[in-house]
Amino acid sequence: MKYVVVLGDGMADWKIERLKNFTCLQAARTPNLDGIARFSEIGLCKTVPDGMKPGSDVANMSVLGFDPRLYYTGRSPLEAVSMGIELQPTDVTLRCNLVTLSDEPEYENKRMLDYSAGEISTAEAAQLIEFLKQNLDSADMKLFAGISYRHCLLVSNGETGHELTPPHDISGRPIADYLPQGPYAHKYLAMMKRSAELLKDHPVNAARIAAGKRPANSIWLWGEGTKPALDSFEHIRSLKGGVISAVDLVRGIGKLAGMRVINVEGATGNYDTNFKGKAEAAAEALLHGGLDFVYIHMEAPDECGHQGDPAHKVYSIEQIDDKVVGTLLTSFRKAGEDFAMLVAPDHPTPCACRTHVSEPVPYLLYSNRVNLGNGAIRYTEVQAAKTGAFVEDGYKLIDKLFAIR
């Protein structure tokens, strides 16, 4: 028996007027999911424990079977591990976004125009981070370049306990009420202000403006944490597992859990990702690569939710159905391999509010060996609510998958 999770980050949504009051899942054409829905258990799962913020870090950890109340120590260290940064117990890391702020003279008067600086390319970002390193790095604070707009600040012998707001939570808002608060707040704010001065006239940004793109004109610090310690996935489950994702956050969780991190050419964190390549890599690892379980993570629906872009969110869901679910079903059937599949978001990212919410998410559990149908006819939020199936502790959802033999 082979096991796979198809994780559409932020895929769940609210009803959207321009989609005839359907959610994105309802509006999307999903013939593969429709074809297995009647034979699947479909229900709701609470992936974010009470009192915790609905971040992709907490929620993905939960879906992978790790209780975030026990294991979670912050977002940034998960990404730092994936980036190969060696962390000491006394180190604190912060996520460092390259963002686009409005052009008011005073930093405090600016607004958050784009948390991703127009999805800046990794090559452009690498130049900007290297330039900032030369001017901002110190004995106890060092920047590290990541992918696209996602980077890292390492603070040696640092402190946690700051109030730091994710930039995707404040799209379009004035930043004054969301600036750093806490022990190192003055240092963090000074670094952010200085970055704005340094990046304003950088050639990379001049070229982006000339091309009609948004400049990366500041850094934004958030997501602090210390090095976590996850138990071995193989030790807990007696299964060899792998992770496929374009984002360091999920790759870091996999790496810390001792899972194989599988690279896929053309994998990005948006709707231009190589959907089919991810599914093909998962099938290869499961059928011929010695793995028992693969977690396939797609960031695309989440990014579209943050951008308030239901059209591309629907497109992303349709690609997941066609290129991911369809490819997996065909591959397993052709190989004559028994399999079980869990399809779910980690959290909703409604286009209306453009950020994460803590509401339960719809899940679909399918196996070619047994009819799990519980009355649903499609995989949607509405159908999931109607079945009455509910998983209160999100980290236990994956137990239902592995219980299938």
N, C-alpha and C positions, 0 to 999 in steps of 0.2 A: 504494500500500500504506500502510495506517495501522497504528500500533503503540500498544499500551496495556499498562500494568502494573497489575494489581489486587493491591495490597499489604495483606494482612490482618495488621496488626502483632501479633506474639506469637501467631499463630494455631495454631502447632504445639504439641503437648502430649505428656504421658505417658499411659499407661493409667490410667483412673480407676475405682475400684471401683464407685462409685454409678452409673457409666455402663456397667455390666456388663463392666468391664475393657476398654472401648473408649477411644480418645482422643476429643477433642471433634470432630475432623474425621471420625472413623469414625462417631460417634453422630449427627452432623448429617444432616438430609435435604437432599441437594444434587442435585436432578434435572438442573440445567443443567450442572454440572461432570461429573456422571455421564454425561450425554449426549455430551460431547466427550472424555471420558477415553480411550476406545479409539483415538481419532485423534490423541492428544497424546503428546508426549514427557514422561514423568514420571520424576523422579529426585530426588537429594539435592544440596544445595549448601551449601558451608561459607562462610557470609557474614561470620564474625568471624575475622580472622587470629589465629594463635597469638600469645599474649602481650598481646592487647588485650581489654578488658572488653566483654561482650556488650550494649552499650547500643544503643538505637534510633538514636542518632547514627551510630555506627560501621556498624551493619548496614544502615540505609537508604542511607547514602552508598555502601556496597558494592553494593547492589542497583541503584542508579542508575548504576553504572559507574565510580565514583571509588574508586581504591585508597586505603582509609583510612590505610594505612601511609605514604602520600605526602601526603595532604591534611588529615588530622585534626589539629585543634589544640584540641579541647575541645567540649563540648556547648553550654554557655551562649552563646558568641558566635554560634552558628548561630541560636539563638532571638532573640538581641538584634538581629541583622540583620533578621529578619522583623518585629520590633516597631518598626523604623525608628530604632533607636538608632545614632547616628554613633559609630563606634569609631576610636580612634587606635591606632597600632602598639604604644604602651606601655600601653594599657588592658587590664585583666583583667576579665572578667565571670564572674558566678556565677549559677547557677539558684537562685532563692529560692522555695521552696514555702511555702504556708500549710498548716500541719499541725495535727493534734490530738494533744497529749501528755497523759498521765495527770496527775492533780492532786496528786502528791507535792509537799511544800513546797520541797525542794531540787531545782533544775533537773537536776542530774546523776543524780538518783534516778528520774526520770520514764521512762515507756515510750512508744514510738511506737504510738499507737492508730490513726492514720489519716494516711497521707501526702498525702491530698487534702482534709483537713478536710471530709469528707462531700461531696465534689464541690461545694464552695462555688460559688455563682453568681458570674459575672464582675462583676455590679453590686455585690454585697456585698463581694467582694474589693477592688474599686476603692476603696471607702470605707476599708477597713482599711489598704491600702497608702498611700493619701493621708495617713491619720492617722500611720502609721509614718514616712513621709517627713518630716513636720513635726517629728518627735521624734528621728529617727535619722540623717537626711541630714547630711553634712559636706562640707567642701571636696573631699575625695578619695574619698568613698563616697556613692553615690546610688542609691536604689531606683527602679524603673520597674514600673508595673503592666502585667500581661499578661492572660491569659485564665484564668478559673476559679482554680485554686490555683497556676498557673504564672507566676512573676514573675522579675525580674532585678535583680541588684546590680552596678553598675558601679564598679570601683575604678581610679581614675586612677593611672598610674605604679605599678601593682601588681606583685606577684610570683606566679608559679605554683609548683608543687611541693608543694601541700598534700595531705594525706590527708583526703578529704571523701567521706562515704558517702551514696549515694542513699537517701532515706527509704523508698522502696518496697522496698528490700532488707532492711529491719529491722522490718517490720510485726509488732507485738506484743512486740518485744524491748525490754529496758532500753537507754537511749541512751548510758549511761556509756562503753561501749567504742567508741563511734562518733562522738564529738565531734571537732571540727576539730583537726588536727595540722599543724604547719608554721609558716612565717615570720609569717603574719598570724593565726595560730590564736587568739591572745588577743583580737584585735579582733573576729574573727568570732563567737567564743563570747560575748563581751560583748554584741554586737548581738543574738544569739539570746536571751540571757537577758533583756535589756532589753525585747525585743519581747514576751516572755511576761508581763512586768509590765504593759506598756501594753495588751495585748489582753485581759487577764483580765476586765475589767469593761466592755469596749466595748459600746455599745448593739446593734451588729450581732450580737455573740456572745450577748448576753442574749436577743435575739429568737430566735436559732437554738436555744438551749437550751430556751426556752419552747415552741418548736415541735417539740421532740424531736429536733433535729438536733445534729450534733457541732460544737462551736465551733472556730474557727480561732484557737488560743490560743498559737501561736508561729510564727516563721519557721524554715526549715531551709535552710542554705546548702550547695551541692554543685555539681558539674559545671563547674568552673572552666575557663577557656581564653582564648586570644587570637584576634584576628581572622584567619580563614583566607582563603585565596585559591584558589578553585576555577577551573579552566579553563572556558571557555564551552562549554556543552553543544552548541550549534549549530555552533561551530567544530570540535569534536571529531567530531561525528556527521554533520554536514551535514543535520541535521534540526531543525525548529522544535519545541520541546518545551514542555509545560506541567505544572504540579503542582496537584493538588487535595488539600488536607488541612486539618483543623481545628486542627492543632498547629503552633506556631511553629517547632519543630525542623525539620520537613520543608519547611515553607514557606521557611525560611531557606536550606536547602540549594538549593532551586530558585531562589531569588532570587540567591544568590551565583553560580549556574551560568548566570545570564542567561535562565532559563526564565520563562514567563508563569505568575504565581500567580493561579489562578482561584478566586474566592470563590463559595461556595454557601450560600444562605440555609438556616438550620436545621442547618448542619454543626456537630457537637460532637465532643468527644473520647471519646464513650462510646456505649453501645448504643442511645441515643435519637437518634443522628445521622440526618441525612437521606440515607440510603443511596441511594435512587433519584435524588435530586437531584444527587448527585455523579456518578452514571453518566450522567444526562441532560446535565449540563454538559460532561462529557468527550466524549460523542458529538457534541454541538453544536460544540465546539471543533475536533474532528477532521473532521467532515463539512462544516462551514460556516464555521469560524473560522480557517482557515489553518494549523492545527497538524498536524504529522505524528505526534506522540507525546504521550501524556498518562500521567502517573504518578498513580494514584488511591490515596490512602493512607487506610486505616480504622484508627483507634486502638482501636476497641471491643474486639476480642478480647484485646488486651494489658491493658487496664484490668480486664477480667473475670478474667484470669489473676492479676493483682496482688491482686485482692479474694478469690481462692480461690473463684470463682463459676462452676462449670462449666455450670450451667443457662443463664446469660446468655451464656456464651462460645459454647455450641452455638447459641443463638438468633442471636448476632451472625454466626456463620458461615452460618447459613441465610439471613439477610438479605443477606449478601454474595452468596451464590449466586443468590437470587431477584431482589433489587433492583438489584444491580450487574452480575454476570455475565449474568443473564437480560436485563436492559435493553440491555446492550452488544451481545449476540448478535442481539437483535431489531432494534436500530437499524442495525447494519451490514448485516444481511441485507436489510432493507427498502430500504436505500439502494443495494444492489448494490455495496457497497464491499469490496474485498479488505482483509483485516486479519489481524494476528497479535497474540496475547495471551499474556502471561506472568502466571501467578497464583502467588503465593508469600508466606510470612511474611518478615519481616526476621530474626527469631530466635524460638525457642520461649519462651513464658512459661507454664510448667507451673503448674496450679492448686495442685499439691501443695506446691511450694516458694514460690510467689507472687512469683517474680522471674525475671529473664532467665537463660538458660543458653546456652552456646556451641555446643551440638550442631548438626549440619547440619539444614537445613530442607528440606521437600519442595517441589518446584516443578512446575508444569504449563505446558507450552509448546504452544500451539495455533495453527493457521492454517486458514482456510477454503480455502486454495489447495492444500495438500499434506498428505497423511496422514503425521503424525509418530509414529504409534503405536509403542510399544516394549514392549507386553505388559501394561501396567497396565489394570485395569478400573474403578478408582475413584481419585480424588485423595485419598490418605491417606499418613500416614507409613510405614505398613507396605508398601503398594503401591510407594511411591517407593523404599524400600530393596530390594525384590525385583527391580526392573528392572536394578540394577547401574549405572545412569547416575549419574555423580558429577562435580560441578564443584568442583575444589579451591580455586580462587581466586574468591571470590564476585563480585568486580567484573567478572569475565569472563562471568557468566551472561547479562547483557543483550546481549552480543555474539551469543549464540545467537538472541535475538529479532530483532535487526536484520539477521541473516544471511538471514532469510526474505524472499524477494522475489516 
